[in-house]
């Protein structure tokens, strides 16, 4: 049940909110927990069963880790509990891939493959696993106390706004809210506006960009021109960003309406001058997770220059493979790790005197080259596409105005322009405009304008959603 479906928007969410606001406070947590399991079971019955079983196991381990004194027993409990979660993730997300690779090698050498029935992938298992690991590790280090009740911990994992795509919320951020969530009229107002913005990002921006990108990215190389190649990957970059950030906005908005604080996950990530800055703005909660639970435990930047670089490479390789069971994701992680490494040793200093707009343009070009790896099914296919992007001998060849008109229409050009303005409009001018508006209009007028604008974009998004085929959120598969 995606956020941008009729079932969710007209049945599940209104009913959930109506019941949540109507029942006494002591029933809100059980109601929300039950509703979250209905939401998850609707789209992934296997995932709901795995989640429930894992919740019981982790709750028991969390209490045991907290009760164990310092020493070997406590470390063993943490190691076992984390290993169980990683093995569950590995089985459901990576076993098909690795068995397939092994069978391919066996077939190459003339042996029969391993008998195997493909495993169904539970939606959102990667995000759920990271929530679970952070909870167990934080208990081990004494950063948080175990959940006050099984219901509170179960809701932490299963809360439907963040269940399938994040953001990744560490337990201590919402631990108090899990037992007694409180909301106000302002929370409902702000949450509603944030939800409408996210819905518009998905339906009015991401989906049209995907409609341009998908045909180009799947186009036969014989018909792919240099211009089409760049158009396709630029549109895909906007599809990916507005799709995922739109989901996060909707999750944050729903959470706030219900009285929960869900952290921000994006901060204009394309408005960056290098890869280092970009990764402080893109998927912020995932970056924080890897820093706290992988980079720092490996030694961070405390063990010398060479080990610091090693730790960075490990983090980005793991991050790449976390996104999916395919060599292309590993290559994408390697690519990003390479430029983080180059930023540290030379690029930031080398480009220090280059004008900021040129640095941003260079960074964005390099970033979307990496997105070809992220989007492609095979590394060979990605290299062919990248080769066409920079194939100067093919500039101007195989041009077809009819094909171009089929690929991108006037509405798509308008949407692409809006995406460019949102992502690259100078931040100082945005800040100046906000100050000007706040100084010229009262808070009441501004709130009314915001409400009217949110209502308008929600209506436009609704019309667009109904008139077009369903497009699932991209990060559902991760």
C-alpha positions in Angstrom: 0.0 0.0 0.0 2.0 3.0 -1.2 1.4 6.5 0.0 0.4 7.7 -3.5 -2.5 5.3 -4.0 -6.3 5.7 -3.7 -6.5 3.0 -1.1 -4.0 4.9 1.2 -5.2 8.4 0.6 -9.0 7.8 0.7 -9.3 4.9 3.0 -6.4 3.9 5.2 -5.0 7.3 6.2 -8.3 9.1 6.9 -9.6 6.2 8.9 -6.3 5.9 10.8 -6.2 9.6 11.7 -9.9 9.7 12.6 -9.6 6.8 15.0 -6.3 8.0 16.4 -7.7 11.5 17.2 -10.9 10.0 18.6 -9.7 7.3 21.0 -8.5 8.0 24.5 -4.7 8.6 24.8 -4.0 5.2 26.3 -5.3 3.4 23.2 -3.4 5.4 20.6 -0.2 3.3 20.7 -2.0 -0.1 20.4 -4.2 1.4 17.6 -1.2 2.8 15.7 0.7 -0.5 16.1 -2.3 -2.5 14.8 -2.8 -0.1 11.9 0.9 -0.3 11.0 0.8 -4.1 10.8 -2.3 -3.9 8.6 -0.4 -1.4 6.4 2.6 -3.7 6.2 0.6 -7.0 5.8 -1.4 -5.4 2.9 1.8 -5.2 0.8 4.0 -7.8 2.3 2.5 -10.6 4.3 5.8 -12.4 4.5 7.5 -9.2 5.7 4.9 -8.7 8.5 5.5 -12.3 9.8 9.3 -11.8 9.7 9.0 -8.4 11.4 6.8 -9.8 14.2 9.2 -12.7 14.9 12.2 -10.5 14.8 10.6 -7.9 17.1 10.1 -10.6 19.8 13.7 -11.8 19.4 15.2 -8.3 19.6 13.0 -7.3 22.5 14.2 -10.2 24.5 17.9 -9.7 23.5 17.6 -6.0 24.3 16.5 -6.8 27.9 19.2 -9.4 28.2 22.0 -7.1 27.0 20.9 -4.4 29.4 20.8 -6.9 32.3 24.2 -8.4 31.6 27.2 -6.9 33.4 30.2 -5.6 31.5 32.2 -8.4 30.0 32.2 -11.4 27.7 28.5 -12.3 28.2 27.3 -8.8 27.2 29.5 -8.8 24.0 28.3 -12.3 23.1 24.6 -11.3 23.4 25.2 -8.3 21.2 27.1 -10.3 18.7 24.5 -13.0 18.5 21.5 -10.6 18.2 23.2 -8.5 15.5 24.3 -11.6 13.6 20.7 -12.9 13.6 19.4 -9.7 12.1 22.2 -9.6 9.5 21.5 -13.3 8.5 17.8 -12.6 8.1 18.6 -9.6 5.9 21.2 -11.6 3.9 18.7 -14.5 3.4 15.8 -12.4 2.1 17.8 -9.8 0.2 21.0 -11.4 -1.0 20.6 -15.2 -1.2 18.9 -15.2 -4.6 21.9 -13.1 -5.9 24.6 -15.2 -4.5 23.1 -18.5 -5.3 22.6 -17.2 -8.9 26.3 -16.2 -9.1 27.4 -19.6 -7.7 25.2 -21.5 -10.2 26.5 -19.4 -13.0 30.1 -20.3 -12.0 29.2 -24.0 -11.6 27.5 -24.0 -15.0 30.6 -22.4 -16.6 32.7 -25.3 -15.3 30.2 -27.9 -16.4 28.6 -28.7 -13.1 24.9 -28.6 -12.2 23.7 -25.7 -10.2 22.4 -25.7 -6.7 18.6 -26.4 -6.5 17.0 -23.2 -5.3 13.6 -21.6 -5.1 13.7 -17.8 -5.3 13.0 -16.0 -2.0 10.5 -13.2 -1.9 11.9 -9.9 -0.8 10.0 -8.3 2.2 9.5 -4.6 1.5 11.6 -2.3 3.6 13.7 -5.1 5.3 16.9 -3.1 4.9 15.5 -0.1 6.8 13.9 -2.3 9.4 17.2 -4.1 10.0 19.1 -0.9 10.6 16.5 0.3 13.1 16.9 -3.0 15.0 20.7 -2.9 15.0 20.9 0.7 16.2 18.5 -0.2 19.1 20.6 -3.2 20.2 24.0 -1.4 19.9 22.8 1.7 21.7 21.6 -0.5 24.6 25.0 -2.2 24.7 26.8 1.1 25.0 24.3 2.5 27.5 23.1 5.2 25.2 19.4 4.2 25.7 17.5 2.0 28.1 15.4 -0.8 26.7 11.9 -0.1 25.6 9.4 0.2 28.5 7.2 -2.4 26.9 7.0 -4.8 24.0 4.3 -2.6 22.4 6.6 0.4 22.5 9.4 -1.4 20.8 7.1 -3.0 18.3 5.7 0.4 17.4 9.3 1.8 17.0 10.0 -0.8 14.3 6.6 -1.0 12.6 5.3 2.6 12.6 3.9 2.8 9.1 5.1 6.3 8.1 8.7 5.3 8.2 8.4 1.5 7.9 9.3 0.8 4.3 11.6 3.6 3.2 12.8 5.4 6.4 14.0 7.8 7.3 16.1 5.8 9.8 15.1 6.9 13.3 17.3 6.1 16.2 15.3 4.8 19.2 16.4 7.6 21.6 14.9 10.3 19.3 11.3 9.0 19.7 11.5 6.7 22.8 9.4 9.1 25.0 6.8 9.6 22.2 6.3 5.8 21.8 4.7 5.5 25.2 2.7 8.7 25.3 2.5 10.5 21.9 1.3 14.1 22.1 0.1 16.2 19.2 -1.3 19.7 18.8 -3.3 21.6 16.2 0.0 23.1 15.0 1.4 19.6 14.5 -1.6 18.6 12.5 -1.4 21.8 10.4 2.4 21.6 9.7 2.3 17.8 9.2 -0.5 18.2 6.6 1.4 20.8 4.7 4.5 18.7 4.7 2.5 15.7 3.5 1.1 17.7 0.6 4.5 18.9 -0.4 5.8 15.3 -0.5 2.9 14.1 -2.4 3.4 16.8 -5.0 7.1 15.9 -5.3 6.3 12.3 -6.1 3.3 12.8 -8.4 4.0 16.1 -10.1 7.8 16.0 -10.4 9.3 12.5 -9.9 6.8 10.5 -12.0 6.9 12.8 -15.1 10.7 12.8 -14.9 10.6 9.0 -14.7 8.3 8.9 -17.8 11.1 10.7 -19.7 14.0 8.8 -18.2 12.8 5.2 -18.4 12.4 5.0 -22.2 15.8 6.6 -22.8 17.6 4.5 -20.2 16.1 1.3 -21.8 16.7 2.5 -25.4 18.7 0.5 -27.9 22.3 1.9 -28.2 21.8 2.2 -31.9 19.2 4.9 -31.4 20.8 6.6 -28.3 22.4 9.9 -29.1 24.7 11.9 -26.8 21.9 14.4 -26.2 19.4 11.7 -25.4 21.8 10.0 -23.0 22.4 13.1 -21.0 18.7 14.0 -21.0 17.8 10.5 -19.7 20.2 10.5 -16.8 19.5 14.1 -15.8 15.8 13.3 -15.7 16.5 10.1 -13.7 18.5 12.1 -11.1 15.5 14.3 -10.5 13.1 11.3 -10.5 15.3 9.6 -7.9 15.6 12.7 -5.7 12.0 13.9 -5.8 10.7 10.3 -5.5 12.7 9.5 -2.3 12.6 13.0 -0.7 8.8 13.1 -1.5 8.3 9.9 0.4 10.4 11.2 3.3 8.4 14.5 3.4 5.1 12.4 3.5 6.5 10.2 6.3 7.7 13.2 8.3 4.3 14.9 7.8 2.3 11.9 8.9 4.6 11.4 11.8 4.1 14.9 13.0 0.3 14.7 12.6 0.5 11.7 14.9 2.8 13.4 17.4 6.1 11.8 16.4 9.4 13.4 15.5 10.9 11.9 12.4 14.3 13.4 11.4 15.1 15.2 8.1 16.6 13.1 5.4 17.5 15.6 2.6 18.9 19.1 2.4 19.1 20.2 -1.3 21.7 17.5 -2.0 22.4 18.6 -5.6 23.3 22.1 -4.3 26.7 20.8 -3.4 30.3 21.6 -4.6 31.7 18.1 -4.1 30.9 14.6 -3.1 31.9 15.2 0.5 29.3 17.9 0.9 26.7 16.0 -1.1 26.8 13.1 1.4 26.0 15.4 4.3 22.8 16.4 2.4 21.6 13.2 0.8 19.9 10.4 2.7 21.2 12.0 5.9 19.9 9.4 8.3 21.6 6.6 6.4 24.9 8.5 6.4 24.5 9.0 10.2 23.9 5.3 10.6 27.0 4.3 8.8 29.1 6.9 10.6 27.9 5.8 14.0 27.7 2.0 13.6 30.4 1.3 11.0 32.9 4.1 10.3 33.5 5.0 14.0 33.7 1.4 15.2 36.3 0.7 12.5 38.4 3.5 13.9 37.0 6.5 12.0 39.7 9.1 11.4 41.5 8.3 14.6 43.9 5.6 13.4 46.0 7.4 10.8 45.5 8.5 7.3 45.7 5.2 5.5 43.2 3.5 7.9 40.9 6.5 7.6 40.8 6.0 3.8 40.3 2.3 4.3 37.4 2.9 6.6 35.8 5.3 4.1 36.1 2.8 1.3 34.5 0.1 3.4 31.6 2.4 4.3 30.8 3.2 0.7 31.2 -0.3 -0.5 28.8 -1.5 2.2 26.5 1.4 1.4 26.5 0.5 -2.3 25.7 -3.2 -1.6 23.1 -2.3 1.0 21.1 -0.7 -1.8 20.7 -3.9 -3.7 22.0 -7.3 -4.6 23.7 -6.5 -7.8 27.3 -5.7 -8.8 26.2 -2.4 -10.2 25.4 -1.1 -6.7 28.8 -2.2 -5.5 30.4 -0.4 -8.4 28.3 2.7 -7.5 29.5 2.5 -3.9 33.1 2.2 -5.2 32.6 5.2 -7.5 31.3 7.4 -4.6 34.1 6.2 -2.3 36.6 7.1 -5.0 35.5 10.7 -5.2 35.3 11.0 -1.4 38.9 9.8 -1.4 39.9 12.3 -4.1 38.1 15.1 -2.3 40.3 14.5 0.7 43.6 14.2 -1.0 43.4 16.7 -3.8 40.1 17.9 -5.4 38.8 20.3 -2.7 42.2 22.1 -2.5 42.7 22.0 -6.3 39.3 23.5 -7.0 39.4 26.0 -4.2 39.7 29.1 -6.5 37.2 27.8 -9.1 33.9 29.8 -9.1 31.2 28.0 -7.1 28.7 27.6 -10.0 31.4 25.8 -12.0 32.3 23.5 -9.1 28.6 22.7 -8.6 28.2 21.9 -12.3 31.3 19.7 -12.3 30.1 17.9 -9.2 26.6 17.3 -10.6 28.0 16.0 -13.9 30.2 13.5 -12.0 27.3 12.5 -9.7 25.0 11.6 -12.5 27.6 9.6 -14.3 27.6 7.5 -11.1 23.8 7.3 -11.3 24.2 5.4 -14.6 25.8 2.6 -12.5 23.0 2.9 -9.9 20.2 2.6 -12.5 21.7 0.0 -14.8 21.1 -3.8 -14.6 24.7 -4.7 -15.6 28.1 -3.0 -15.3 28.7 -3.7 -19.0 25.4 -1.9 -19.9 26.4 1.0 -17.6 29.7 1.4 -19.3 28.1 1.4 -22.8 25.7 4.1 -21.7 28.5 6.2 -20.1 30.6 5.8 -23.3 27.7 7.2 -25.3 27.4 10.2 -23.0 30.9 11.2 -23.8 31.1 9.8 -27.4 31.9 13.0 -29.3 31.9 11.1 -32.6 28.1 10.5 -32.1 27.2 14.1 -31.5 24.5 15.1 -33.9 24.0 11.6 -35.3 20.8 9.6 -35.4 18.8 12.7 -34.6 15.0 12.5 -34.9 12.7 15.3 -34.0 9.8 12.9 -34.0 11.5 10.6 -31.5 12.5 13.6 -29.3 8.8 14.8 -29.3 7.8 11.3 -28.1 10.4 11.3 -25.3 9.7 14.7 -23.9 6.7 17.0 -24.4 6.0 20.6 -23.4 4.7 19.6 -19.9 7.9 17.5 -19.3 10.1 20.5 -20.3 8.2 22.6 -17.8 8.6 20.0 -15.1 12.3 19.7 -15.9 12.7 23.5 -15.5 10.9 23.4 -12.2 13.2 20.6 -11.0 16.3 22.6 -12.0 15.1 25.7 -10.2 14.2 23.8 -7.0 17.6 22.0 -7.0 19.9 24.8 -8.1 18.3 28.1 -7.3 20.9 30.1 -5.3 20.4 29.6 -1.6 21.2 33.2 -0.6 18.4 34.4 -2.8 16.0 31.9 -1.2 17.0 33.1 2.3 16.6 36.7 1.3 13.2 36.0 -0.2 12.1 34.3 3.1 13.2 37.3 5.1 11.4 39.7 2.7 8.2 37.7 3.0 8.3 37.4 6.7 9.0 41.1 7.1 6.2 42.2 4.8 3.4 39.8 5.8 2.0 38.7 9.2 2.2 35.2 10.4 -1.5 34.7 9.9 -1.4 35.8 6.3 1.6 33.6 5.6 -0.1 30.6 7.2 -3.2 31.1 5.1 -1.1 31.4 1.9 0.7 28.2 2.8 -2.5 26.4 3.5 -4.0 27.6 0.2 -0.8 26.6 -1.7 -0.8 23.1 -0.1 -4.4 22.6 -0.9 -3.8 23.5 -4.5 -0.8 21.3 -5.1 -2.6 18.4 -3.3 -5.6 18.8 -5.7 -3.3 18.9 -8.7 -1.4 15.9 -7.5 -4.6 14.0 -6.9 -5.8 14.7 -10.4 -2.5 13.7 -11.8 -2.4 10.5 -9.8 -5.9 9.4 -10.9 -5.2 10.2 -14.5 -1.9 8.3 -14.7 -0.8 4.7 -14.0 0.5 3.7 -10.6 4.2 4.3 -10.1 5.7 2.8 -7.0 8.3 4.6 -4.9 11.8 3.7 -6.1 13.2 3.0 -2.7 10.6 0.3 -1.9 13.0 -2.2 -3.5 15.8 -1.3 -1.1 
